[in-house]
Amino acid sequence: MHALVLSAGFGTRLGTLTQLTPKPMLGLHGRPLLEYIVRHLGWCGYRNLGINLHFLPEVIRNHFGSGSQFGATIQYSPEPELLGTAGGVKNMASLLPADQPFLIHYGDILTDMDFRPMLARHREQNALVTMLVHERPGSNSVVCLTDDGRVDRFLERPTEAERQGITSSWVNSGIWICEPELLSYIPQAAVCDLARDILPKLVPEGRVYAYPLEGYRCAIDSEQRLAAARDAVSTGKCRLRWNREALPLAAAG
């Protein structure tokens, strides 16, 4: 199965930590975050990966190479100019099969979520997009759901006026399973964002569904969350099943 890991951003909110290091390459107990993502995706059956690159691309290429050392086949998609999350996905369209769903994963998210049940639900519901969601009141996104899990409203970075009357605490988790048809909704060679520009326009079609998070998730967008992710790895709060089946954590340094 195929997955795209969006790794081209600068990570400016992490300050000096990302001046010389791409955010997905920040270390968690001897391994970069992106290695956790690649290995976990492989554990879930996603071993054909596309990774987009912009800031210090050689750091990522030099660590992962072809991906074979990590049980994956990795192809890279350089972006001389940043294209946004949707533009980055469109730019990797040639890496994807035309007849199979694929997964999109932000490159700053640590999770132990098993994506296989999510894929099964995606297929059962004949979804165009299945969005991983978790509950977090007051977050910078809002996802409103029907009783059968269909998304009937999605706001990314809403204003206070847009939040009025909305009681849902479900939010976008930054991971989606998508049909290839999604690519036809993204303009060619345009800078655009999945969560802000593309997905909200697809919600009225009735084929965007949500799947609740099962397990641990942390978006590493601050020093505090980086510390929380490191703690989750060291304490086992983030259940790294691929890690138990391969090398013990201590062997990673």
C-alpha positions, 0 to 999 in steps of 0.5 A: 500500500502507498502513503505520502508523508508531508515533510517539506515545511520549515517548522518555524514554531520550534525556533532554534531547534529547526534552524539546522534540522528539518522538523521531521528529523528532530530526535526522539531517543536516538531516532528522528521522528520521521523514522518512527513514522516510516517504521509505523507505516510499514507495520500498518502495511504502508511500505511504498512511500512518497516524501516531499522535500524542501528545507534541507532535503539532503538531511532526509535523503541521507538518512533514509536513502531508498528506504530499504533499511527501514522496510520501505520503498521511498521516492522523494518529491523535491519542491523548489518552492513550497506548494502547501499540503494539497499542492505537495500531494498533487505533485506526488500523484505519479507515485500513486496507483490509479486504483487503490486508496492511499494514506496522507500523513503529516510529517510532524505527527507521532502516533501508534494508531493502527490504520488497518481498521480505518482503511476497512471502514473507509472501504465499507463506507465508500468514502472519498476521504476518511479523516482521522479525528480526535477530541480536543475542545478549542483546537484550531480545527472543528469537525462536525459529524453525523451519527454514522460518522460522516463529516457534515462540517469542517473548519480549519482555523475558524474565526470566533464568529465561525465557531458560534453555535458549534459544540463539537469537540472533534478535530482534524488529526492530520492523517487521511485515507483517500481515493485517487479521485481526490487528486482531481480536486487539487489544481495543478501547480498551485499552492493550496492546503488540504485542510483549508482549501480542498477538504471543506469544499468536498464535505457537501458531496457527502463522501468525507467520513471521520474515524476516531483516534485509537491510541496515542497521537502528538503533533510536534509543533512546539518544544513542549510537545516535543518533550511530551512525545519523547516522554511518551516513547520512553514511558510506553504511552506511545505503543511502538509495536514495530519497535518491540517486534524489531529492536528494543528501544535501548538499542537505538541510543 
